[in-house]
Amino acid sequence: MRIDGTYIRRDELDAQQLLDELSGVYERGWQPADVLHVTARSGDTTDVPLAAAAVLFDAQHTRALHRAPTDWVHQLRAIAARHPHLTRITDRDVAFGAGLRRALPTVSRFQVDGVAFTWKYLPAFTRLTAPPSQWPPIRATPDGTAPTTPDRRVLDRIRGLLTKAESTDFPDEAEALTAKAQELMTRYAVGAALLADTGVSSDPVRGRRLHLDSPYAKEKVLLLTAIGDANRVRTVWFTRVQIATIVGTVVDLQQVEMLFTSLLVQATRAMGATDTAGRRGGGATSFRRAFLTGFAHRIGERLREADVRATADAAADARIPVTDLAPILARRSESVDVEFRRLFPTTRSSRSRGIDADGFHAGRDAAESASLAAGQEPLGR
């Protein structure tokens, strides 16, 4: 093929088509991690490295690490970490088609066309951040604001507690460790709210997407929603693409995502260790769905109980009455609700369906050991 007097190889033209479609889906509200998730669901698993190659090559040529919103940058770094062999494709002086052949020598023209086709027909998605066409030449501050950045030391302490809770074989120990993690989360969130209310710093409301996989994706969303509700975070679920969006302040989003990851590990382990009472096939599947539903319900109850206790402790630490703290937290929740309604004005509540009663109660019982209990000593700040 000849364009403007220059011969262009067919594989390079196909590769450029992939980059063009990627730019289009970005402008329609999709982000790098979303693109890889939907590619994995729509095609073969071998399409994921091809999609990652396009994402990383595009990021290099658009200088995304220096211009994109911080959530976007975090996604790019995570993708690069999962696909280290694709760093060879990001040389700005190498055409994408040539770099693609070098990094993924077995990729076919059929694959390139197939992934490009998938991206071409992705519908508009809610914009959570500015698309590439609206990025500044250089990012002055994260997302154009100066939000409160979660304290790395606090996050590391929470993560350490949750990691221990995941790894222990003793339910009482897992319960105590998770209780301490939730208490620390609440105390830190209250502190951030007080600082934001006095104008010392800001903790703006944002949206963040989590990509869930089968089996039991809907039940996993119930767990995410229960955790979010206890921590002033709203959740919406897109069934067709199996993507959940959580809306909350920067601090709360980070902490909810960490707690969800840990409790999902604990729930999955507990479910695997629970006898399905002789059920097989579809009966066993129904039991496990009910198990995760019961687990999520009980987790939500205990997290809310722990939040009330830890909030009272945080007010005492700050030497202010709980009655003075309550309006501050209410304003924080209202700002989350306002942003949620702006992003998703037409959501509807999910309807419950009939579930296996034995599985539901088995899940609630398991949540007693995986979540929170009264009487735990508060964790010092």
JOZIPE-V889098 format. One record per backbone hydrogen bond with DSSP energy under -0.5 kcal/mol. NH is the residue of the N-H (numbers start at 0). CO is the residue of the C=O. If there is no record, write none. Layout:
nh=NH co=CO
nh=NH co=CO
This chain:
nh=2 co=5
nh=5 co=2
nh=7 co=0
nh=12 co=8
nh=13 co=9
nh=14 co=10
nh=15 co=11
nh=16 co=12
nh=17 co=13
nh=18 co=14
nh=19 co=15
nh=20 co=16
nh=21 co=17
nh=22 co=18
nh=23 co=19
nh=24 co=20
nh=25 co=21
nh=26 co=22
nh=27 co=23
nh=28 co=25
nh=29 co=24
nh=34 co=30
nh=35 co=31
nh=36 co=32
nh=37 co=33
nh=38 co=34
nh=39 co=35
nh=40 co=36
nh=41 co=37
nh=42 co=38
nh=46 co=43
nh=47 co=44
nh=49 co=45
nh=50 co=46
nh=51 co=47
nh=52 co=48
nh=53 co=49
nh=54 co=50
nh=55 co=51
nh=56 co=52
nh=57 co=53
nh=58 co=54
nh=59 co=55
nh=60 co=56
nh=61 co=57
nh=62 co=58
nh=62 co=59
nh=63 co=58
nh=65 co=62
nh=66 co=62
nh=66 co=63
nh=67 co=63
nh=72 co=68
nh=73 co=69
nh=74 co=70
nh=75 co=71
nh=76 co=72
nh=77 co=73
nh=78 co=74
nh=79 co=75
nh=80 co=76
nh=81 co=77
nh=82 co=78
nh=83 co=80
nh=85 co=82
nh=86 co=83
nh=87 co=84
nh=88 co=85
nh=89 co=86
nh=93 co=90
nh=98 co=94
nh=99 co=95
nh=100 co=96
nh=101 co=97
nh=102 co=98
nh=103 co=99
nh=106 co=103
nh=111 co=107
nh=112 co=108
nh=113 co=109
nh=114 co=110
nh=115 co=111
nh=116 co=112
nh=117 co=113
nh=118 co=114
nh=119 co=115
nh=120 co=116
nh=121 co=118
nh=124 co=27
nh=127 co=125
nh=133 co=130
nh=134 co=131
nh=138 co=65
nh=139 co=137
nh=143 co=140
nh=144 co=141
nh=147 co=201
nh=149 co=147
nh=154 co=150
nh=155 co=151
nh=156 co=152
nh=157 co=153
nh=158 co=154
nh=159 co=155
nh=160 co=156
nh=161 co=157
nh=162 co=158
nh=163 co=159
nh=164 co=160
nh=165 co=161
nh=166 co=162
nh=167 co=163
nh=170 co=168
nh=173 co=169
nh=174 co=170
nh=175 co=171
nh=176 co=172
nh=177 co=173
nh=178 co=174
nh=179 co=175
nh=180 co=176
nh=181 co=177
nh=182 co=178
nh=183 co=179
nh=184 co=180
nh=185 co=181
nh=186 co=182
nh=187 co=183
nh=188 co=184
nh=189 co=185
nh=190 co=186
nh=191 co=187
nh=192 co=188
nh=193 co=189
nh=194 co=190
nh=195 co=191
nh=196 co=192
nh=197 co=193
nh=198 co=195
nh=199 co=194
nh=200 co=194
nh=201 co=145
nh=205 co=247
nh=207 co=245
nh=209 co=243
nh=211 co=209
nh=211 co=241
nh=219 co=215
nh=220 co=216
nh=221 co=217
nh=222 co=218
nh=223 co=219
nh=224 co=220
nh=225 co=221
nh=226 co=222
nh=227 co=223
nh=228 co=224
nh=229 co=225
nh=230 co=226
nh=230 co=227
nh=231 co=228
nh=232 co=227
nh=233 co=246
nh=235 co=244
nh=237 co=242
nh=238 co=236
nh=241 co=237
nh=242 co=237
nh=243 co=209
nh=244 co=235
nh=245 co=207
nh=246 co=233
nh=247 co=205
nh=249 co=203
nh=252 co=248
nh=253 co=249
nh=254 co=250
nh=255 co=251
nh=256 co=252
nh=257 co=253
nh=258 co=254
nh=259 co=255
nh=260 co=256
nh=261 co=257
nh=262 co=258
nh=263 co=259
nh=264 co=260
nh=265 co=261
nh=266 co=262
nh=267 co=263
nh=268 co=264
nh=269 co=265
nh=270 co=266
nh=271 co=267
nh=272 co=268
nh=273 co=269
nh=273 co=270
nh=278 co=275
nh=282 co=279
nh=284 co=280
nh=285 co=281
nh=286 co=282
nh=287 co=283
nh=288 co=284
nh=289 co=285
nh=290 co=286
nh=291 co=287
nh=292 co=288
nh=293 co=289
nh=294 co=290
nh=295 co=291
nh=296 co=292
nh=297 co=293
nh=298 co=294
nh=299 co=295
nh=300 co=296
nh=301 co=297
nh=302 co=298
nh=303 co=299
nh=304 co=300
nh=305 co=301
nh=306 co=302
nh=307 co=303
nh=308 co=304
nh=309 co=305
nh=310 co=306
nh=311 co=307
nh=312 co=308
nh=313 co=309
nh=314 co=310
nh=315 co=311
nh=316 co=312
nh=317 co=313
nh=318 co=314
nh=318 co=315
nh=319 co=314
nh=323 co=320
nh=324 co=320
nh=325 co=321
nh=326 co=322
nh=327 co=323
nh=328 co=324
nh=329 co=325
nh=330 co=326
nh=331 co=327
nh=332 co=328
nh=333 co=329
nh=334 co=330
nh=335 co=331
nh=336 co=332
nh=337 co=333
nh=338 co=334
nh=339 co=335
nh=340 co=336
nh=341 co=337
nh=342 co=338
nh=343 co=339
nh=346 co=343
nh=355 co=285
nh=356 co=354
nh=359 co=355
nh=360 co=356
nh=361 co=357
nh=362 co=358
nh=363 co=359
nh=364 co=360
nh=365 co=361
nh=366 co=362
nh=367 co=363
nh=367 co=364
nh=368 co=364
nh=368 co=365
nh=369 co=365
nh=370 co=366
nh=375 co=372
nh=379 co=377
